[in-house]
Amino acid sequence: MNSKNLIIIIIVGAILLLGGCGCSRYNSMVQQDENVKNKWNNVQSDYQRRSDLIPNLVKTVQGAANFEQETLTKVIEARSKATSVQIDPTNITPEKLAEYQQAQAGVSSALGRLLAVVENYPDLKANQNFRDLQAQLEGTENRIKVSRNDFNAAVQEYNGTVRTFPNNLFAGMFGFKVREGFQADPGAERAPQVQF
């Protein structure tokens, strides 16, 4: 065997080794990318569940005499705005994620005001339909929190993979970019003031 053939064998071997390693790393990044998309779909599903509960809550509350119409209108408007903001799971940009979070924060704020106003209506609080809806909303809020945490964990694992060496070389070649996770709302680090 001459040196030319040996060099060719070494080059072909190196290419096969890098190709095999690259395929494995590429497939791993694809699986993690798909996991991030799936977790995002779960987040959207839980927010949709909350959005679907709101009309029933509003109808139940409207049955209470002299209930503040402005509060109900704000809840309906916030829900409408939140459902109009959609993000394609293949293109979750920081700007779109911030827009989505802001719309959902509007719903949370409107629901919080609604539930605070309800405190003045003992008959409504005693209504079984209202209590059931309130329990479902509380459960849904917990689901949303879990889904957002799962999404952030998937983003963290994916980002760790695409940023470490030598994966970052393959990630750059194949277009895998760092993803953005959910951030806390501004001011969320301060505990709310409770006054009696």
HUFENUR-V923350 format. One record per pair of residues at least 6 apart in sequence whose ideal C-beta (glycine too) atoms are under 6 Angstrom apart, sorted by sequence separation. I is the first residue (numbers start at 1). GAP is how many residues later the second one is. D is the distance in Angstrom with one decimal. If there is no record, write none. Layout:
{{I | GAP | D} {I | GAP | D}}
This chain:
{{61 | 6 | 5.8} {118 | 6 | 5.8} {124 | 6 | 5.6} {161 | 6 | 5.5} {87 | 9 | 4.8} {162 | 9 | 3.9} {87 | 13 | 5.4} {58 | 14 | 5.5} {85 | 14 | 5.7} {162 | 14 | 4.7} {85 | 15 | 5.2} {85 | 18 | 4.4} {159 | 19 | 5.0} {82 | 21 | 4.2} {158 | 21 | 5.9} {81 | 22 | 5.3} {82 | 22 | 5.5} {155 | 24 | 4.7} {54 | 25 | 4.8} {82 | 25 | 4.7} {155 | 26 | 4.1} {51 | 28 | 5.5} {78 | 28 | 4.2} {79 | 28 | 5.8} {78 | 29 | 4.6} {152 | 29 | 4.1} {152 | 30 | 5.6} {51 | 32 | 5.4} {78 | 32 | 4.0} {148 | 34 | 4.7} {75 | 35 | 4.4} {74 | 36 | 4.8} {75 | 39 | 5.3} {71 | 42 | 5.8} {71 | 43 | 5.4} {71 | 46 | 5.2} {41 | 48 | 5.9} {40 | 49 | 4.5} {68 | 49 | 5.6} {37 | 52 | 4.0} {47 | 57 | 5.9} {64 | 57 | 5.2} {64 | 60 | 4.3} {60 | 69 | 5.0} {60 | 70 | 5.0} {60 | 73 | 5.9} {57 | 76 | 4.7} {56 | 77 | 5.8} {105 | 80 | 5.4} {53 | 83 | 5.7} {97 | 83 | 5.4} {53 | 84 | 5.7} {94 | 86 | 4.4} {50 | 90 | 4.6} {49 | 91 | 5.2} {46 | 97 | 4.5} {46 | 98 | 4.5} {46 | 101 | 4.7} {43 | 104 | 4.5} {42 | 105 | 4.7} {43 | 105 | 5.8} {43 | 108 | 5.2} {39 | 111 | 5.1} {40 | 111 | 5.7} {39 | 112 | 4.1} {39 | 115 | 4.3} {36 | 118 | 4.7} {35 | 119 | 4.9} {36 | 119 | 5.7} {36 | 122 | 5.1} {32 | 125 | 6.0} {32 | 126 | 4.2} {32 | 129 | 5.5} {29 | 132 | 5.9} {25 | 142 | 5.4} {36 | 143 | 5.9} {26 | 144 | 5.9} {25 | 145 | 4.8} {29 | 147 | 5.0} {22 | 148 | 5.5} {26 | 148 | 5.8}}
